[in-house]
Amino acid sequence: MFDPTLAMIRFGTGLSPRFARPVGIDSILFDLGEDDEMAAQFPITGFVDTKPSHAALAWVNRAAKDAVDTPDEPAAMQARNLLRGEVRVIRQQHHLATVARAVEAPMGLRERLVAFWADHFTVIRRPFETAHLVTSFVEDAIRPHVTGSFAQMLRAVVTHPMMLIYLEGFRSVGPGSEVGQRRNFGLNENLARELLELHLLGVDGSYSQTDVRELAELLTGLSYSERRGFFYDARRAEPGQETVLGLRFGADPTLETVLAAMDELAALPQTAAHLAHKMAVHFVSETPDPAMVAAMATAFGAGGDLMAMTAAMLRHDGAWVPERTKVRTPQQFITAGCRALGITGEAVTSIDRGGYNRLLGRPLQIMGQPWESPGGPDGWPEDAESWIIPQAMAGRITWAMQAPRYMLADLPDPRDFVDAALGSLATEDVIFAAGAAENKAEGVGVILASAAFQRR
Amino acid sequence: MDRRSFLLRSAALGCSAAASPLLTPVAFAEAPGESRLVVIILRGAMDGIDALRPLGDPAYAALRPQLNDGKHTDLDGFWGLHPALKPLLSMWQNGEVGAVHATSTPYRDKRSHFDGQDILEAGVLQPGGGATGWLNRLLTTMPGAAAETAYAIGREQMSILSGPAAASRWSPDANLRLSGQAQRLLEIVYHDDPLFRDAASQAIEIAALVKEAEETDLETPDTMAMMEAVQSDGVHVNVAEFAAARLRGATRIASFSLGGWDTHQNQHFVLTRVLGRLADTILTLRAQLGPVWDKTAVLCLTEFGRTAFENGTRGTDHGTGGAMLYAGGAMRGGAVRGAWPGLAEAQLYDRRDVMPTSDVRSLAGWVIRGMFGTSASEIENTVFPGLDLGENPGLLL
């Protein structure tokens, strides 16, 4: 059954004394259908508008490499180092804006959905050249679609420079294409494989090496250049009809053919089943109620209606099981800690470099979730056992004990803070420990470090 | 694990610090034997053909026009060592480093990193949910094994060590300082949640051990001279140092990952960097293990090999048969072992990959058998269920 406290903790970014809890599922869904106020309040620039651009960085990087052992070397290195500093600043600003949105959103469901789908379509930066642009990818390709259509999100993802760079789609050349015939370039299967394995069917899906290859051939025209950005390059596109999972796609290699293929793949029942299960596992439990998953897949439908899938989850009793078997990821933990402490989004965005390293950068590494750096295209792990391991616990406990007093001159009374942080989910052991602490910092720290606070 | 878990009574709050098990010095269990096993998982699929180049294979040069850059070290007229592994050359010549080529797990065809790694770490073809790791199952066969007998090291999850037997995990960059009171309050708030309770109690305990180890770093003249050969620094060196410190003590098995092997493009550049890190990892282990090196086996395992031919982006794609590098004073190195299937098109797997001629689990199985005295039936039924151990490849001295 719906519970306002559980709603904030399981589906939102955590309790906060600054925000009221939702009164019901309808009000949650109504708010989710409203304008995206957080995006307006804490802007994050897209790929095209972010400076320094990928083109500028790639150019400077090449110039620095070419200048090695020449008289130009010191100047070229200096130019690169200058930009390296700018990239670091933008990357940090983007991270802080992401946290600020989650801290300032009344409930934070949209922020959770953005994080979930961004993880689903994980891209990983290149050192230097795109280190500040992963957040931009999420802003461009993920965020606008989390309450819209999965097919649209998929179209946006496969045509985004960051995905094409990360999974090397932009380098893939059809062997029978004009460029492939003329030059020593060939097919790269990486993007096609991950689309089938991770983004659409799941690794248990029934697809073959032939499907991977045919899809790779279908995608060959998707291209990117620093000068032009994304474009469809017919000269690299493999000619001829491709058959993927028994679906035949047009013999004419055009962008429209690729995008129409994305729509058809998004509409497969296997895709709906995989995504519904994955979303249920992410939000609710490693072993979600199969009836809830089925309802979510049905709501997803042939059009990939993500609002309907989210609504189907929230409206199902399976979403409200009282057992909290999931744990907050490190990023969610820090965000929820800030919310419980009443930190404002504004305060988050004004954190300086030292504070950033101390409150976010280094702690996230120790806790096992360095910002935007999962191990591979499958993103971050879901199960609690992957997160709650000794060194990560050392990081969580250390953050809980030290970060609050770094952020706030005046810490709350731990006995009141229990309610701010946990509400009706406060357990007797935590209430007792809060009252028994020797000082406020340890009391607040023990509450934040508690299993009751870390689970959702 | 009981001995190590948090106090089962919150009444400890009022007691003296000495009453808390978290503050009690760890009593090391009698370690099972003196042999040490280090398993390094090379995540991303190492290109065995480039690490150890089959120069004598008539098909090699045509398949690898760019990667065959002539900068290898000729080992025996047939095999060439990648230039980035040159720091290991003298160990190779001393028989302390070697390799088995054309080996793989039983995983075939889908060539997914994640499945490949799951199978490599689970040691069975169909791990499924809740699978345990083969090093963990090995622990269950070792009498006297305790949590500190085996260590998973680094930030990466090591499912090779997950399972019913107690094992330790730590990342050398974690740090934890708590007042006695805070520690006791934490015991209370984790008491009812075993996952948090175990992780936190281990964190506190290991942090204390690390502090102790820092004070007793191995800094003999020999060690320091050997460490000078280490050219890079970074997490991999810290991890190797931490592993060595544990293995000098009660730990007998250590496992960690080295990532970055997925060389779809510009392989020359990427592989040079990661092979350099691997070489430095092995050099660090040798230096820091001191006299224990002679009892040590280091196995470098990867989820699968890569395509026999270069792709269109100066790299290689996911393949099947690969190479296992190994090192250690207990090993018989100095050679590339394994039956080499050849690279002619008809000799390849699926006409694209190196045909595996051995099961990498069998190689590991024989090493385990020699080091820990594990019986063949335990290996074939418990450590690697369903494996046919086959002939002894003779990797151990």
Chai-1 contact restraints between the chains, C-beta under 6 A:
chainA,res_idxA,chainB,res_idxB,connection_type,confidence,min_distance_angstrom,max_distance_angstrom,comment,restraint_id
A,E168,B,H264,contact,1.0,0.0,6.0,A-B,restraint_1
A,R171,B,T313,contact,1.0,0.0,6.0,A-B,restraint_2
A,V173,B,G312,contact,1.0,0.0,6.0,A-B,restraint_3
A,F185,B,G312,contact,1.0,0.0,6.0,A-B,restraint_4
A,G186,B,N311,contact,1.0,0.0,6.0,A-B,restraint_5
A,G186,B,G312,contact,1.0,0.0,6.0,A-B,restraint_6
A,N188,B,T313,contact,1.0,0.0,6.0,A-B,restraint_7
A,E189,B,D317,contact,1.0,0.0,6.0,A-B,restraint_8
A,N190,B,H264,contact,1.0,0.0,6.0,A-B,restraint_9
A,E197,B,S112,contact,1.0,0.0,6.0,A-B,restraint_10
A,V203,B,S112,contact,1.0,0.0,6.0,A-B,restraint_11
A,V203,B,D115,contact,1.0,0.0,6.0,A-B,restraint_12
A,I366,B,A174,contact,1.0,0.0,6.0,A-B,restraint_13
A,G368,B,R155,contact,1.0,0.0,6.0,A-B,restraint_14
A,D378,B,F114,contact,1.0,0.0,6.0,A-B,restraint_15
A,S386,B,Q157,contact,1.0,0.0,6.0,A-B,restraint_16
A,I388,B,L195,contact,1.0,0.0,6.0,A-B,restraint_17
A,I388,B,F196,contact,1.0,0.0,6.0,A-B,restraint_18
A,I388,B,A199,contact,1.0,0.0,6.0,A-B,restraint_19
A,I389,B,R169,contact,1.0,0.0,6.0,A-B,restraint_20
A,I389,B,A199,contact,1.0,0.0,6.0,A-B,restraint_21
A,P390,B,R169,contact,1.0,0.0,6.0,A-B,restraint_22
A,P390,B,W170,contact,1.0,0.0,6.0,A-B,restraint_23
A,P390,B,A199,contact,1.0,0.0,6.0,A-B,restraint_24
A,P390,B,Q202,contact,1.0,0.0,6.0,A-B,restraint_25
A,P390,B,A203,contact,1.0,0.0,6.0,A-B,restraint_26
A,P390,B,I206,contact,1.0,0.0,6.0,A-B,restraint_27
A,Q391,B,W170,contact,1.0,0.0,6.0,A-B,restraint_28
A,Q391,B,S171,contact,1.0,0.0,6.0,A-B,restraint_29
A,Q391,B,A174,contact,1.0,0.0,6.0,A-B,restraint_30
A,M393,B,A199,contact,1.0,0.0,6.0,A-B,restraint_31
A,M393,B,A200,contact,1.0,0.0,6.0,A-B,restraint_32
A,M393,B,A203,contact,1.0,0.0,6.0,A-B,restraint_33
A,A394,B,A174,contact,1.0,0.0,6.0,A-B,restraint_34
A,A394,B,L176,contact,1.0,0.0,6.0,A-B,restraint_35
A,A394,B,A203,contact,1.0,0.0,6.0,A-B,restraint_36
A,D429,B,I188,contact,1.0,0.0,6.0,A-B,restraint_37
A,D429,B,V189,contact,1.0,0.0,6.0,A-B,restraint_38
A,V430,B,V189,contact,1.0,0.0,6.0,A-B,restraint_39
A,A433,B,L185,contact,1.0,0.0,6.0,A-B,restraint_40
A,A433,B,I188,contact,1.0,0.0,6.0,A-B,restraint_41
A,A433,B,V189,contact,1.0,0.0,6.0,A-B,restraint_42
A,E438,B,Q181,contact,1.0,0.0,6.0,A-B,restraint_43
A,E442,B,A182,contact,1.0,0.0,6.0,A-B,restraint_44
A,V446,B,L185,contact,1.0,0.0,6.0,A-B,restraint_45
A,V446,B,V189,contact,1.0,0.0,6.0,A-B,restraint_46
A,S450,B,V189,contact,1.0,0.0,6.0,A-B,restraint_47
A,A451,B,Y190,contact,1.0,0.0,6.0,A-B,restraint_48
A,A451,B,D193,contact,1.0,0.0,6.0,A-B,restraint_49
A,A451,B,F196,contact,1.0,0.0,6.0,A-B,restraint_50
